[in-house]
Amino acid sequence: MSVALDILSGVLLLAGGLFCLVGGIGLIRMPDFYTRMHAASVTETLGVGLLLLGLMLKTGLTLVAVKLAMIGLLVLFVSPTASHALAKAAYLRGLKPKLCGEGADPSKP
């Protein structure tokens, strides 16, 4: 059973690291502030969740696992809220999203 938990934990840690890496690449490749922020916030929430779950499997049923679960809940609630507040502040300051695609009229807000 210990080997299976180690393998599952390793897979979760690897997947979480991969999601965080994809979010970092999204920060570089996306064209404007809003899409960069979306790429970072979505992958960060999922990546950190998988990393914390993998670490909880490694520690077993201990106080450390409870602390990791509390950190996971904090990230789950704070990250989307902070992203929304940041996007709203940027929009209110006049930063307009870049429009792309056919039929997009750049003169409309």
C-alpha positions as CSV (number, residue, x, y, z in Angstrom):
1,M,0.0,0.0,0.0
2,S,2.9,2.4,0.7
3,V,4.3,2.0,-2.8
4,A,0.9,2.8,-4.3
5,L,0.6,5.9,-2.1
6,D,4.1,7.0,-3.1
7,I,3.3,6.5,-6.8
8,L,0.0,8.4,-6.5
9,S,1.7,11.2,-4.5
10,G,4.4,11.5,-7.1
11,V,1.9,11.6,-10.0
12,L,-0.1,14.4,-8.2
13,L,3.1,16.4,-7.4
14,L,4.2,16.0,-11.1
15,A,0.8,17.1,-12.4
16,G,0.7,20.0,-10.0
17,G,4.1,21.1,-11.1
18,L,3.1,20.7,-14.8
19,F,0.0,22.9,-14.3
20,C,2.1,25.6,-12.6
21,L,4.6,25.5,-15.4
22,V,1.8,25.8,-18.0
23,G,0.6,28.8,-16.1
24,G,4.0,30.4,-16.2
25,I,4.2,29.8,-19.9
26,G,0.8,31.4,-20.3
27,L,2.1,34.5,-18.5
28,I,4.7,34.8,-21.2
29,R,2.6,33.9,-24.3
30,M,-0.7,35.5,-23.8
31,P,-1.3,38.9,-25.5
32,D,-2.8,41.1,-22.8
33,F,-3.3,41.6,-19.1
34,Y,-6.7,39.9,-18.8
35,T,-5.7,36.7,-20.6
36,R,-2.4,36.5,-18.7
37,M,-4.2,36.9,-15.4
38,H,-6.7,34.2,-16.3
39,A,-3.9,31.8,-17.3
40,A,-2.1,32.4,-14.1
41,S,-5.1,32.3,-11.7
42,V,-6.7,29.2,-13.1
43,T,-3.6,27.1,-13.4
44,E,-2.3,28.4,-10.0
45,T,-5.4,27.2,-8.2
46,L,-5.4,23.8,-9.8
47,G,-1.6,23.4,-9.6
48,V,-1.4,24.3,-6.0
49,G,-4.3,22.1,-5.2
50,L,-2.7,19.1,-6.8
51,L,0.7,19.8,-5.1
52,L,-1.0,20.1,-1.7
53,L,-2.9,16.9,-2.3
54,G,0.3,15.1,-3.2
55,L,2.0,16.4,-0.1
56,M,-0.9,15.4,2.1
57,L,-0.6,11.8,0.8
58,K,3.1,11.9,1.6
59,T,2.5,13.0,5.2
60,G,-0.4,10.7,6.0
61,L,-3.0,11.5,8.7
62,T,-1.0,14.0,10.7
63,L,-1.3,17.6,11.9
64,V,0.8,18.5,8.9
65,A,-1.9,17.2,6.5
66,V,-4.5,19.3,8.4
67,K,-2.3,22.4,8.0
68,L,-1.9,21.6,4.2
69,A,-5.7,21.3,3.9
70,M,-6.1,24.7,5.6
71,I,-3.6,26.2,3.1
72,G,-5.5,24.6,0.3
73,L,-8.8,26.1,1.4
74,L,-7.2,29.5,1.8
75,V,-5.9,29.3,-1.8
76,L,-9.2,28.0,-3.1
77,F,-11.0,31.0,-1.7
78,V,-8.4,33.8,-1.9
79,S,-7.0,33.2,-5.4
80,P,-10.2,33.7,-7.4
81,T,-11.2,36.7,-5.2
82,A,-7.9,38.4,-5.7
83,S,-8.0,37.8,-9.4
84,H,-11.4,39.3,-9.7
85,A,-10.4,42.3,-7.6
86,L,-7.3,42.8,-9.8
87,A,-9.3,42.6,-13.0
88,K,-11.9,45.0,-11.8
89,A,-9.3,47.5,-10.6
90,A,-7.5,47.3,-14.0
91,Y,-10.8,47.8,-15.9
92,L,-11.8,50.8,-13.7
93,R,-8.4,52.4,-14.3
94,G,-9.2,52.2,-18.0
95,L,-7.3,49.1,-19.2
96,K,-9.4,47.7,-21.9
97,P,-9.2,44.0,-23.0
98,K,-7.6,43.3,-26.4
99,L,-10.2,42.2,-28.9
100,C,-9.5,39.4,-31.3
101,G,-11.4,37.3,-33.7
102,E,-13.6,38.0,-36.7
103,G,-16.3,40.6,-36.4
104,A,-14.7,42.3,-33.3
105,D,-15.3,46.0,-33.3
106,P,-12.4,47.8,-31.4
107,S,-14.5,50.9,-31.1
108,K,-16.9,49.2,-28.7
109,P,-16.0,48.8,-25.0
